[in-house]
Amino acid sequence: MSSFETPQKTDRGFGLSRREVTVVGGASSLMAVTIALMYAFAMTPIAEINQLVFSVPIVGVIVYGAAITIGDLIAERGVKNDNMGTAFFGMVILQVAFAAFGAGVIAFAPPDLRVTILGITAVITAIMMAVISGYVYARSITFEHWGRFSTYAFIGGVIAILVGSFVLPELLLAGFALFFLGFVLRLGYEIWQVRDNHNASVGLQTIGVYVAVAGVFVHVLQLVRAYVLSQE
């Protein structure tokens, strides 16, 4: 993820610059592609592979965590080096990782409910992004601590899922909650970066926001799927 830091306070309001609109628009476009891939992948063996990987939860976390981290690093390196081929390759890894995960989630739902589940999830995620963005832009402070807390949440999530996978299954829910919190905090952190780092790379910030939004999306997706299926 992008990690530019500006410890000073800012007096920015709610007005969005062209650069900020470009970042948000780019991340939203990438997310739209990911959602389409989720739907398509759900009808392929990829969904079954996802279920196999998560038969031991910590294995799934390691596999997808590694894929997202590697894809993120490759994409950012490509942008920094002005190598669009490398950047594109990194984005493909990210897109496939998030799409495969999402496909595994909606594959449990009947085909006629998958679009509904994805649509509801997209609306909820958009609302969450709007609320978090509004909060960040309304506060004339830095959100560097959100980045730190996000890292702590991810570490706690890994530990909880590791223990839950072999010793105490009840901790798996705690792991889910910590990862969800981690992505929410990361989204706020990335939005702050967009708000305050005017000279930062648009490409890097777009990747940072996309990864955070995609992380929030796949967690909301699991909750929406559970709710929709419970109503059947």
Salt bridges, closest charged atoms under 4 A:
GLU20 OE2 - ARG12 NH1 3.14
GLU190 OE2 - ARG186 NH1 3.88
ASP196 OD1 - ARG195 NE 2.73
